[in-house]
Amino acid sequence: MAKKTNNRDLIPPQRPHPARSPTVRHESIQVTYQAPLPPPAMVEHFERIMPGAADRLFRMAEEQAEHRHGLENRKLDSDISNEKKGQYFAFVIALVAIIGSFALIWNGISTVGVTLFITTFAGLVSVFIVGRLRQESERRQKRRDMSQMLERAAGQPQIGDGQV
């Protein structure tokens, strides 16, 4: 029985003529933004491609913001609780040291008692001074960060300037 051949098997593949080789052009576009939501034009484009996408984007951003706020609130509550515990423990330790120093002085061991009292008192004063200095430093840093953020925002185009 004779084997059937396909007509395509008989035609050799065509190769492009070297003088007429096709020109391949590659283009890429990269868009970046730093915000919880993309720019309005991009949201509109998403909505045209997939109806309901804008609502999903907004809902996702709102849920993420709620989640982040919840985490921040839990962190703040934990920090406040830890600070209170630290203050209570520091108060108890300082009270025990001061009472101990007076007990030592009362029992005639005045050198050790006075030394314990002075070091305890100096430690308490230094903790308060260092705490105040740290708070002031943090306030200055926050003011600096806020002014830099405001300067950057003032230099960028605002919504309605005709730029996206």
ZADO-628731 format. One record per residue: residue in three letters; x, y, z of N, C-alpha, C, CB in turn. Coordinates in pm, 1 decimal, m for minus. Glycine has a CB too. Example, Ala and Ser with C-alpha at 12.3 -4.5 7.8 and 13.67 -1.06 7.14 Angstrom:
rest, nx, ny, nz, cax, cay, caz, cx, cy, cz, cbx, cby, cbz
ALA, 1319.0, m569.0, 780.0, 1230.0, m450.0, 780.0, 1320.0, m330.0, 780.0, 1130.8, m447.3, 904.6;
SER, 1285.0, m225.0, 708.0, 1367.0, m106.0, 714.0, 1290.0, 3.0, 787.0, 1408.4, m59.8, 572.5;
This chain:
rest, nx, ny, nz, cax, cay, caz, cx, cy, cz, cbx, cby, cbz
MET, 83.1, m115.2, 0.0, 0.0, 0.0, 0.0, 88.8, 123.2, 0.0, m95.2, m1.2, 119.2;
ALA, 53.1, 222.5, m76.0, 134.3, 343.6, m90.4, 106.9, 436.4, 26.8, 104.7, 415.5, m225.1;
LYS, 215.4, 497.9, 70.5, 205.7, 588.8, 183.6, 161.6, 725.7, 134.5, 340.3, 598.2, 258.9;
LYS, 60.2, 782.5, 203.3, 12.9, 915.1, 166.7, 106.1, 1017.8, 225.0, m131.4, 938.6, 214.6;
THR, 138.2, 1118.8, 146.1, 223.0, 1227.8, 195.2, 142.4, 1355.6, 195.3, 351.1, 1243.7, 108.8;
ASN, 175.3, 1435.7, 287.7, 111.1, 1565.6, 299.8, 185.7, 1662.7, 209.3, 109.6, 1615.4, 448.4;
ASN, 113.0, 1750.5, 142.3, 176.4, 1846.1, 52.8, 272.3, 1938.7, 128.3, 70.3, 1928.4, m19.7;
ARG, 244.6, 1962.5, 254.5, 332.9, 2050.7, 331.4, 469.7, 1988.3, 353.0, 269.9, 2084.3, 465.7;
ASP, 474.8, 1857.1, 355.2, 603.0, 1790.2, 375.1, 694.8, 1809.8, 254.7, 581.5, 1641.1, 401.2;
LEU, 638.3, 1834.3, 136.8, 718.1, 1848.2, 16.4, 772.4, 1990.2, m2.4, 635.9, 1808.8, m103.4;
ILE, 711.6, 2087.7, 62.2, 753.9, 2226.7, 43.8, 854.4, 2260.8, 152.6, 631.8, 2324.8, 47.7;
PRO, 974.5, 2302.7, 111.8, 1073.8, 2338.2, 214.3, 1031.1, 2467.0, 285.5, 1215.5, 2355.6, 150.7;
PRO, 1066.8, 2480.7, 412.5, 1029.4, 2603.2, 486.1, 1097.4, 2724.3, 424.0, 1067.6, 2591.8, 636.5;
GLN, 1025.5, 2833.3, 421.0, 1080.5, 2953.8, 361.6, 1158.8, 3031.7, 466.2, 969.0, 3040.9, 301.3;
ARG, 1270.3, 3077.7, 422.7, 1353.1, 3160.6, 509.9, 1342.2, 3304.5, 461.3, 1502.7, 3111.8, 511.0;
PRO, 1339.6, 3397.4, 556.7, 1330.3, 3536.6, 513.6, 1455.6, 3578.4, 436.9, 1309.0, 3628.7, 634.6;
HIS, 1433.2, 3659.6, 338.4, 1544.1, 3712.7, 259.6, 1625.8, 3805.6, 349.0, 1492.7, 3787.9, 131.7;
PRO, 1760.6, 3794.5, 347.5, 1841.8, 3876.6, 437.0, 1818.5, 4026.7, 418.9, 1987.4, 3845.6, 415.3;
ALA, 1791.1, 4070.2, 300.1, 1771.2, 4212.9, 276.0, 1634.7, 4258.4, 326.2, 1785.5, 4244.5, 126.8;
ARG, 1542.0, 4164.7, 340.8, 1407.4, 4200.7, 382.1, 1372.2, 4141.3, 519.1, 1306.9, 4154.2, 277.7;
SER, 1465.9, 4132.6, 610.9, 1436.1, 4074.8, 742.6, 1348.1, 4171.7, 821.6, 1567.7, 4043.3, 821.1;
PRO, 1251.6, 4117.7, 893.7, 1159.3, 4204.7, 967.7, 1231.0, 4275.7, 1083.8, 1040.0, 4122.5, 1021.6;
THR, 1187.0, 4395.1, 1109.0, 1242.3, 4471.9, 1219.6, 1157.3, 4446.0, 1343.4, 1247.4, 4624.1, 1185.9;
VAL, 1221.4, 4405.7, 1449.3, 1151.0, 4379.4, 1574.4, 1179.6, 4495.8, 1667.7, 1194.6, 4242.3, 1638.4;
ARG, 1073.9, 4549.0, 1723.1, 1088.1, 4662.7, 1812.4, 1022.0, 4628.4, 1945.6, 1025.9, 4791.3, 1750.1;
HIS, 1097.0, 4646.0, 2052.3, 1044.9, 4616.3, 2185.2, 1026.4, 4746.4, 2261.5, 1139.4, 4520.2, 2262.2;
GLU, 912.1, 4759.2, 2323.8, 883.8, 4875.6, 2407.5, 832.8, 4826.0, 2541.1, 780.5, 4971.5, 2340.0;
SER, 870.5, 4895.0, 2644.1, 814.0, 4862.6, 2775.4, 784.9, 4992.6, 2848.3, 910.8, 4772.1, 2858.9;
ILE, 681.5, 4988.3, 2928.2, 641.2, 5103.9, 3007.1, 633.8, 5059.2, 3152.0, 504.2, 5163.2, 2958.1;
GLN, 695.6, 5137.0, 3237.6, 689.9, 5106.7, 3379.7, 626.8, 5225.6, 3451.9, 832.0, 5075.2, 3436.4;
VAL, 524.1, 5195.8, 3528.3, 455.1, 5299.7, 3604.1, 468.8, 5265.3, 3751.0, 304.3, 5312.0, 3562.1;
THR, 515.5, 5361.4, 3830.0, 524.4, 5341.0, 3973.6, 450.5, 5453.3, 4044.7, 671.9, 5334.2, 4019.6;
TYR, 397.2, 5421.0, 4159.6, 331.3, 5521.3, 4241.5, 343.6, 5476.9, 4386.2, 181.4, 5540.7, 4199.9;
GLN, 342.2, 5573.0, 4474.8, 351.4, 5542.5, 4616.9, 225.7, 5595.5, 4684.2, 480.3, 5604.3, 4680.7;
ALA, 128.0, 5511.7, 4689.1, 1.4, 5548.3, 4751.6, m76.6, 5420.0, 4773.3, m79.8, 5650.9, 4664.1;
PRO, m174.9, 5424.6, 4860.6, m255.0, 5303.7, 4878.3, m338.1, 5269.4, 4755.1, m345.8, 5319.6, 4997.6;
LEU, m367.1, 5369.2, 4673.9, m447.0, 5346.3, 4553.3, m372.8, 5399.9, 4431.6, m586.5, 5413.2, 4565.6;
PRO, m394.7, 5337.8, 4315.6, m332.2, 5389.6, 4193.1, m394.4, 5523.8, 4153.2, m346.7, 5287.6, 4077.4;
PRO, m329.9, 5595.4, 4060.5, m384.2, 5723.5, 4014.1, m522.7, 5705.8, 3951.9, m289.0, 5788.2, 3912.4;
PRO, m604.6, 5811.5, 3951.6, m741.9, 5800.7, 3900.9, m751.4, 5747.2, 3758.1, m808.0, 5934.9, 3907.0;
ALA, m660.8, 5787.2, 3670.4, m666.7, 5739.7, 3531.4, m647.5, 5588.2, 3525.5, m559.4, 5810.4, 3445.2;
MET, m560.7, 5535.5, 3611.5, m536.9, 5391.6, 3612.7, m658.8, 5317.7, 3669.6, m410.2, 5358.5, 3695.2;
VAL, m720.9, 5375.1, 3772.4, m841.7, 5314.1, 3828.8, m951.6, 5309.1, 3722.7, m890.2, 5392.9, 3953.8;
GLU, m965.6, 5418.2, 3647.4, m1065.6, 5422.6, 3540.9, m1037.1, 5315.6, 3436.2, m1068.8, 5561.6, 3475.4;
HIS, m909.0, 5298.7, 3402.1, m869.3, 5196.3, 3304.8, m902.9, 5057.0, 3357.1, m718.2, 5206.6, 3273.6;
PHE, m873.5, 5029.9, 3485.4, m906.8, 4900.7, 3546.0, m1058.1, 4876.5, 3540.4, m856.8, 4894.9, 3692.6;
GLU, m1135.7, 4980.8, 3568.4, m1281.5, 4968.3, 3571.0, m1334.7, 4936.3, 3431.3, m1346.2, 5098.0, 3624.7;
ARG, m1273.7, 4994.8, 3326.5, m1317.8, 4964.7, 3189.1, m1285.3, 4820.4, 3153.5, m1251.2, 5060.7, 3087.5;
ILE, m1169.8, 4772.2, 3196.1, m1129.0, 4635.3, 3163.4, m1212.7, 4533.6, 3239.6, m980.3, 4614.8, 3194.7;
MET, m1231.3, 4561.0, 3370.5, m1305.3, 4467.2, 3454.5, m1402.8, 4546.1, 3541.9, m1208.2, 4381.2, 3542.3;
PRO, m1528.7, 4551.3, 3504.8, m1626.9, 4626.8, 3584.0, m1628.4, 4577.8, 3729.4, m1768.6, 4613.6, 3521.6;
GLY, m1628.8, 4673.8, 3820.5, m1627.0, 4641.9, 3962.9, m1487.0, 4643.1, 4022.3, m1689.8, 4507.6, 3985.6;
ALA, m1384.9, 4658.5, 3938.7, m1246.8, 4655.8, 3988.0, m1218.0, 4774.1, 4079.4, m1148.6, 4655.7, 3871.0;
ALA, m1271.0, 4889.9, 4046.8, m1246.4, 5008.1, 4129.0, m1302.3, 4987.7, 4269.0, m1308.2, 5133.2, 4064.5;
ASP, m1424.1, 4934.0, 4277.9, m1484.2, 4908.6, 4408.2, m1400.3, 4809.0, 4488.5, m1627.4, 4856.1, 4391.4;
ARG, m1351.1, 4705.6, 4421.7, m1266.2, 4606.8, 4489.2, m1136.0, 4670.0, 4537.3, m1235.8, 4489.1, 4395.4;
LEU, m1076.9, 4757.5, 4455.4, m953.7, 4825.6, 4496.1, m976.3, 4912.4, 4619.1, m899.6, 4911.1, 4381.4;
PHE, m1085.7, 4989.7, 4617.4, m1115.1, 5077.5, 4730.5, m1143.9, 4996.2, 4856.4, m1234.2, 5168.7, 4697.9;
ARG, m1219.0, 4889.1, 4842.2, m1250.7, 4804.0, 4956.7, m1122.2, 4742.6, 5014.3, m1350.5, 4692.6, 4915.7;
MET, m1035.0, 4695.4, 4924.6, m909.0, 4635.8, 4968.7, m824.2, 4739.2, 5044.4, m830.4, 4579.9, 4847.5;
ALA, m817.3, 4861.5, 4993.2, m739.4, 4966.5, 5059.8, m799.5, 5000.7, 5196.0, m732.8, 5092.8, 4971.7;
GLU, m932.0, 5006.1, 5203.8, m997.5, 5035.5, 5331.3, m972.7, 4924.6, 5432.7, m1147.9, 5055.0, 5310.9;
GLU, m984.3, 4799.1, 5389.1, m960.2, 4686.6, 5480.0, m815.2, 4685.0, 5527.8, m994.5, 4553.5, 5411.1;
GLN, m722.1, 4714.4, 5437.2, m580.9, 4717.4, 5474.1, m555.2, 4829.1, 5575.3, m492.3, 4736.4, 5348.8;
ALA, m617.8, 4945.6, 5555.3, m600.1, 5057.1, 5648.8, m657.0, 5021.8, 5785.7, m667.5, 5184.7, 5594.5;
GLU, m775.2, 4958.2, 5788.0, m834.0, 4916.2, 5916.1, m743.4, 4815.9, 5986.7, m974.1, 4854.7, 5894.3;
HIS, m690.1, 4721.5, 5911.6, m600.0, 4620.8, 5969.1, m475.1, 4686.8, 6027.3, m560.1, 4516.5, 5862.2;
ARG, m416.4, 4777.3, 5950.4, m295.3, 4846.9, 5995.9, m323.8, 4930.5, 6120.2, m239.3, 4936.5, 5884.1;
HIS, m438.2, 4999.4, 6122.4, m474.1, 5079.1, 6240.0, m494.8, 4989.4, 6361.7, m601.2, 5161.5, 6212.6;
GLY, m556.3, 4873.7, 6341.7, m575.0, 4779.2, 6451.7, m442.0, 4732.7, 6509.1, m655.8, 4659.1, 6404.7;
LEU, m348.0, 4701.3, 6420.1, m215.5, 4658.9, 6466.0, m144.3, 4771.3, 6541.2, m130.0, 4613.1, 6346.9;
GLU, m154.4, 4892.8, 6488.2, m89.9, 5006.4, 6554.4, m151.4, 5031.4, 6691.7, m101.3, 5132.8, 6467.6;
ASN, m284.2, 5019.7, 6702.5, m349.3, 5039.2, 6832.2, m306.7, 4932.3, 6932.3, m501.5, 5037.9, 6816.1;
ARG, m298.6, 4806.5, 6887.7, m253.7, 4699.9, 6978.1, m110.1, 4723.2, 7021.6, m266.4, 4562.5, 6910.6;
LYS, m25.7, 4769.0, 6930.2, 114.2, 4797.1, 6963.8, 122.9, 4911.0, 7065.4, 194.6, 4832.7, 6836.5;
LEU, 44.3, 5017.9, 7043.6, 45.1, 5129.5, 7138.2, m4.6, 5086.2, 7275.4, m40.7, 5244.2, 7085.6;
ASP, m112.5, 5007.1, 7279.5, m164.1, 4958.1, 7407.6, m59.4, 4873.2, 7479.6, m292.8, 4876.3, 7385.9;
SER, 9.6, 4789.2, 7404.2, 114.2, 4705.4, 7462.6, 230.0, 4790.6, 7515.9, 166.0, 4604.7, 7358.4;
ASP, 271.0, 4890.9, 7439.0, 379.6, 4979.6, 7483.2, 341.5, 5053.9, 7610.8, 415.2, 5080.3, 7372.6;
ILE, 218.4, 5104.3, 7617.8, 172.4, 5176.3, 7737.2, 171.2, 5082.6, 7857.7, 31.0, 5236.4, 7714.1;
SER, 120.8, 4961.4, 7837.3, 116.4, 4863.4, 7946.1, 257.8, 4829.9, 7994.8, 43.9, 4734.9, 7899.9;
ASN, 350.1, 4810.2, 7901.4, 487.8, 4778.9, 7939.4, 553.7, 4894.7, 8013.5, 569.7, 4743.3, 7816.0;
GLU, 525.6, 5016.5, 7970.2, 581.4, 5133.1, 8039.7, 527.9, 5142.5, 8181.9, 549.1, 5262.1, 7962.8;
LYS, 397.6, 5117.9, 8199.7, 339.2, 5121.9, 8333.7, 402.2, 5015.8, 8423.4, 187.1, 5101.8, 8326.8;
LYS, 416.8, 4894.0, 8369.6, 479.6, 4786.8, 8448.8, 622.3, 4824.8, 8486.2, 478.9, 4653.2, 8370.5;
GLY, 695.2, 4880.8, 8390.9, 832.9, 4923.0, 8418.5, 838.7, 5029.3, 8526.8, 898.6, 4975.3, 8291.8;
GLN, 745.1, 5123.0, 8523.1, 742.1, 5228.2, 8625.2, 708.0, 5170.0, 8762.3, 640.1, 5337.1, 8587.1;
TYR, 614.4, 5075.8, 8766.2, 580.1, 5013.6, 8894.4, 700.3, 4938.8, 8952.8, 461.1, 4917.2, 8877.0;
PHE, 767.6, 4859.3, 8867.6, 883.8, 4784.5, 8915.7, 996.0, 4878.6, 8959.2, 934.6, 4689.1, 8806.8;
ALA, 1016.9, 4984.6, 8883.4, 1121.6, 5081.2, 8921.2, 1086.8, 5147.5, 9054.0, 1139.8, 5188.9, 8810.8;
PHE, 958.4, 5179.7, 9074.4, 916.1, 5240.4, 9200.1, 941.5, 5145.7, 9317.4, 767.4, 5278.4, 9193.7;
VAL, 905.0, 5018.6, 9301.7, 924.3, 4920.2, 9408.3, 1073.4, 4903.9, 9439.2, 862.4, 4783.9, 9368.5;
ILE, 1155.7, 4892.3, 9336.8, 1300.3, 4876.2, 9357.7, 1358.2, 4998.9, 9427.4, 1372.5, 4852.4, 9223.2;
ALA, 1319.8, 5117.7, 9381.6, 1370.7, 5240.1, 9443.8, 1323.4, 5250.4, 9588.8, 1325.6, 5364.2, 9364.1;
LEU, 1197.5, 5215.4, 9614.8, 1144.3, 5221.1, 9750.3, 1218.2, 5124.3, 9842.6, 994.6, 5189.8, 9749.9;
VAL, 1242.0, 5002.6, 9794.5, 1316.1, 4903.4, 9873.8, 1457.5, 4953.0, 9900.3, 1319.8, 4766.4, 9801.5;
ALA, 1522.6, 5011.0, 9799.5, 1659.4, 5060.4, 9818.7, 1663.6, 5175.8, 9918.1, 1719.0, 5104.9, 9685.1;
ILE, 1568.3, 5267.9, 9910.3, 1567.1, 5382.5, 10002.4, 1535.7, 5336.7, 10145.0, 1463.5, 5488.2, 9956.3;
ILE, 1435.9, 5249.7, 10159.4, 1403.9, 5198.0, 10292.9, 1522.8, 5119.2, 10347.4, 1276.7, 5108.6, 10288.8;
GLY, 1586.2, 5040.6, 10259.5, 1704.8, 4965.1, 10301.5, 1818.2, 5057.0, 10344.6, 1752.4, 4874.5, 10188.6;
SER, 1837.3, 5166.2, 10272.8, 1944.7, 5258.8, 10311.0, 1916.3, 5323.0, 10446.3, 1962.3, 5367.6, 10204.1;
PHE, 1788.7, 5360.8, 10473.5, 1754.1, 5416.6, 10605.0, 1768.3, 5311.1, 10714.5, 1610.4, 5472.4, 10603.9;
ALA, 1734.4, 5187.2, 10682.2, 1750.5, 5079.7, 10782.2, 1898.4, 5058.3, 10813.7, 1686.9, 4946.9, 10731.2;
LEU, 1982.4, 5064.4, 10713.3, 2127.3, 5049.5, 10737.1, 2180.2, 5164.8, 10821.5, 2204.3, 5042.7, 10603.1;
ILE, 2136.6, 5286.3, 10789.3, 2181.6, 5403.5, 10866.7, 2131.3, 5390.6, 11011.1, 2129.9, 5537.6, 10801.6;
TRP, 2007.9, 5349.4, 11032.5, 1948.5, 5334.8, 11166.1, 2024.1, 5232.4, 11249.5, 1801.2, 5294.1, 11155.0;
ASN, 2073.9, 5125.4, 11183.0, 2144.5, 5018.5, 11254.0, 2294.1, 5045.2, 11266.0, 2122.2, 4886.2, 11183.6;
GLY, 2339.0, 5164.7, 11232.0, 2478.1, 5200.8, 11253.7, 2571.0, 5172.5, 11136.9, 2527.9, 5130.3, 11371.5;
ILE, 2520.8, 5124.0, 11027.3, 2605.4, 5099.5, 10910.5, 2582.9, 5217.7, 10816.4, 2571.7, 4960.0, 10839.9;
SER, 2625.0, 5333.9, 10863.3, 2590.4, 5457.4, 10793.4, 2663.1, 5474.3, 10660.8, 2620.0, 5574.7, 10881.1;
THR, 2787.5, 5428.3, 10649.3, 2861.9, 5446.8, 10524.4, 2791.2, 5373.9, 10409.5, 3007.9, 5395.3, 10539.6;
VAL, 2756.7, 5249.6, 10432.5, 2689.1, 5171.6, 10328.9, 2548.6, 5228.1, 10304.4, 2681.3, 5021.5, 10369.5;
GLY, 2478.8, 5268.4, 10409.5, 2344.5, 5322.7, 10397.7, 2341.7, 5451.9, 10318.1, 2286.0, 5345.7, 10534.2;
VAL, 2436.3, 5542.3, 10349.2, 2442.2, 5669.5, 10276.6, 2479.4, 5644.9, 10130.9, 2543.8, 5765.7, 10342.6;
THR, 2573.4, 5554.8, 10107.0, 2614.5, 5522.6, 9969.1, 2496.0, 5465.5, 9891.7, 2733.2, 5421.4, 9968.7;
LEU, 2421.6, 5374.9, 9952.8, 2304.7, 5316.9, 9886.4, 2200.3, 5424.0, 9856.6, 2243.1, 5205.9, 9973.2;
PHE, 2176.6, 5513.9, 9951.4, 2078.3, 5619.6, 9931.3, 2120.9, 5713.1, 9818.4, 2057.9, 5698.8, 10060.7;
ILE, 2248.8, 5755.8, 9818.4, 2297.4, 5849.5, 9715.3, 2291.9, 5785.6, 9577.3, 2441.8, 5894.8, 9746.5;
THR, 2336.1, 5660.8, 9565.9, 2335.0, 5596.7, 9433.3, 2192.1, 5574.3, 9383.9, 2410.5, 5462.3, 9438.0;
THR, 2101.0, 5538.8, 9474.8, 1960.7, 5521.7, 9435.1, 1901.3, 5653.6, 9388.6, 1877.9, 5464.8, 9551.5;
PHE, 1923.2, 5758.9, 9467.1, 1870.1, 5890.1, 9432.1, 1930.4, 5940.7, 9300.8, 1897.4, 5990.2, 9545.0;
ALA, 2062.0, 5923.3, 9282.2, 2127.5, 5966.4, 9157.6, 2073.4, 5887.2, 9038.2, 2281.4, 5948.7, 9168.0;
GLY, 2049.6, 5760.2, 9058.0, 1993.5, 5678.1, 8950.2, 1855.1, 5724.7, 8909.5, 1987.8, 5532.6, 8992.3;
LEU, 1770.7, 5756.0, 9007.6, 1635.3, 5804.4, 8977.9, 1639.6, 5937.2, 8902.9, 1554.2, 5820.0, 9107.5;
VAL, 1723.9, 6028.4, 8950.1, 1734.7, 6159.2, 8883.9, 1785.5, 6142.4, 8740.8, 1829.0, 6253.0, 8963.3;
SER, 1886.2, 6059.0, 8722.5, 1941.8, 6041.4, 8585.9, 1839.5, 5978.0, 8492.5, 2069.5, 5954.0, 8590.0;
VAL, 1758.2, 5884.6, 8542.7, 1655.2, 5823.6, 8458.2, 1554.9, 5928.6, 8412.5, 1583.0, 5710.1, 8533.7;
PHE, 1513.3, 6017.2, 8502.4, 1418.6, 6122.4, 8464.2, 1482.0, 6218.7, 8364.2, 1370.5, 6199.4, 8588.5;
ILE, 1606.9, 6256.3, 8385.3, 1673.7, 6349.7, 8293.4, 1690.4, 6287.0, 8155.8, 1811.0, 6392.1, 8349.1;
VAL, 1738.5, 6162.8, 8153.1, 1757.5, 6094.2, 8024.1, 1622.8, 6077.8, 7952.6, 1824.8, 5954.9, 8045.2;
GLY, 1516.5, 6045.3, 8027.5, 1384.1, 6031.5, 7967.1, 1336.2, 6161.1, 7904.3, 1284.0, 5985.2, 8070.6;
ARG, 1357.4, 6271.3, 7974.8, 1317.7, 6402.5, 7920.0, 1397.2, 6435.9, 7794.9, 1337.1, 6513.3, 8025.0;
LEU, 1527.0, 6411.0, 7798.0, 1610.6, 6440.0, 7681.0, 1568.0, 6354.3, 7561.5, 1759.8, 6415.4, 7713.7;
ARG, 1535.0, 6228.6, 7585.5, 1492.7, 6139.8, 7477.1, 1359.5, 6186.2, 7418.8, 1481.3, 5994.5, 7527.3;
GLN, 1265.2, 6226.6, 7505.9, 1137.1, 6277.1, 7457.0, 1156.3, 6401.7, 7371.2, 1043.5, 6308.0, 7574.3;
GLU, 1241.9, 6492.2, 7416.3, 1266.8, 6615.0, 7339.3, 1332.0, 6582.2, 7205.1, 1356.4, 6712.3, 7419.7;
SER, 1423.9, 6487.6, 7204.6, 1488.7, 6446.8, 7080.0, 1387.2, 6385.4, 6982.7, 1602.0, 6346.5, 7109.3;
GLU, 1297.0, 6302.4, 7034.7, 1194.4, 6242.4, 6949.3, 1101.2, 6349.0, 6893.1, 1113.8, 6137.7, 7027.6;
ARG, 1066.1, 6448.6, 6974.5, 979.6, 6557.0, 6926.3, 1047.8, 6634.9, 6814.6, 942.4, 6652.0, 7041.6;
ARG, 1176.2, 6665.6, 6832.7, 1250.0, 6737.8, 6727.7, 1253.1, 6656.4, 6598.8, 1394.2, 6769.2, 6774.1;
GLN, 1278.4, 6525.0, 6611.5, 1284.3, 6439.3, 6492.9, 1148.6, 6435.2, 6423.1, 1328.9, 6296.8, 6531.2;
LYS, 1040.3, 6426.7, 6498.4, 905.9, 6424.4, 6438.0, 876.4, 6555.9, 6367.4, 798.3, 6397.0, 6545.2;
ARG, 917.5, 6668.0, 6429.8, 897.3, 6798.3, 6364.1, 975.9, 6804.1, 6233.3, 940.3, 6914.7, 6457.9;
ARG, 1100.6, 6756.1, 6235.8, 1184.4, 6755.2, 6115.2, 1120.9, 6669.1, 6006.1, 1326.3, 6703.2, 6148.1;
ASP, 1076.1, 6548.6, 6042.9, 1013.8, 6458.4, 5945.8, 887.7, 6521.2, 5885.7, 979.5, 6323.7, 6012.1;
MET, 808.6, 6584.1, 5971.2, 684.2, 6646.1, 5923.6, 714.2, 6761.1, 5827.8, 600.1, 6696.8, 6042.5;
SER, 813.4, 6844.0, 5860.4, 844.7, 6956.4, 5771.3, 899.8, 6906.7, 5638.1, 945.7, 7051.6, 5837.8;
GLN, 980.9, 6798.9, 5639.8, 1031.2, 6742.9, 5514.3, 916.9, 6686.4, 5430.4, 1135.6, 6633.4, 5542.2;
MET, 822.3, 6620.6, 5496.1, 709.4, 6564.0, 5423.9, 624.7, 6675.3, 5361.7, 623.7, 6477.0, 5517.6;
LEU, 604.7, 6783.2, 5435.2, 528.0, 6895.2, 5382.0, 600.2, 6962.6, 5266.0, 500.2, 6996.6, 5491.9;
GLU, 732.2, 6974.3, 5274.7, 809.6, 7032.7, 5164.6, 799.4, 6947.4, 5039.3, 956.5, 7048.7, 5204.8;
ARG, 809.5, 6814.4, 5056.0, 797.8, 6725.3, 4940.1, 659.2, 6735.2, 4879.2, 827.7, 6580.1, 4979.8;
ALA, 556.0, 6741.4, 4964.2, 418.7, 6749.3, 4913.5, 396.0, 6881.4, 4842.0, 317.3, 6732.9, 5028.1;
ALA, 457.6, 6988.7, 4888.9, 440.1, 7118.8, 4824.3, 508.0, 7122.1, 4688.1, 495.5, 7230.4, 4913.2;
GLY, 612.3, 7043.3, 4668.9, 685.0, 7042.7, 4542.0, 622.6, 6954.5, 4436.3, 824.9, 6999.1, 4564.7;
GLN, 530.7, 6865.2, 4473.8, 469.4, 6774.0, 4378.2, 340.2, 6833.9, 4325.1, 442.9, 6636.8, 4442.6;
PRO, 304.2, 6797.6, 4200.8, 179.1, 6849.8, 4144.4, 59.6, 6798.8, 4223.8, 165.2, 6810.0, 3995.9;
GLN, m38.5, 6883.1, 4239.2, m158.0, 6848.8, 4313.0, m266.3, 6801.0, 4215.4, m207.3, 6969.6, 4396.0;
ILE, m367.2, 6735.9, 4267.6, m479.6, 6691.2, 4184.9, m547.1, 6812.7, 4127.0, m580.5, 6605.5, 4266.3;
GLY, m573.5, 6811.2, 3998.8, m637.8, 6923.8, 3933.2, m537.5, 7012.2, 3858.9, m713.5, 7006.1, 4035.1;
ASP, m406.3, 6980.4, 3869.1, m305.6, 7058.6, 3798.2, m294.0, 7016.4, 3652.0, m170.6, 7044.8, 3866.9;
GLY, m370.3, 6914.3, 3613.3, m365.0, 6867.7, 3473.9, m258.2, 6762.8, 3453.5, m340.1, 6984.1, 3380.1;
GLN, m194.0, 6718.2, 3560.4, m90.9, 6614.4, 3550.5, m136.1, 6493.7, 3628.0, 45.8, 6664.6, 3602.9;
VAL, m93.8, 6377.7, 3582.6, m128.7, 6253.9, 3649.9, m2.6, 6185.8, 3693.5, m212.0, 6162.0, 3559.6;
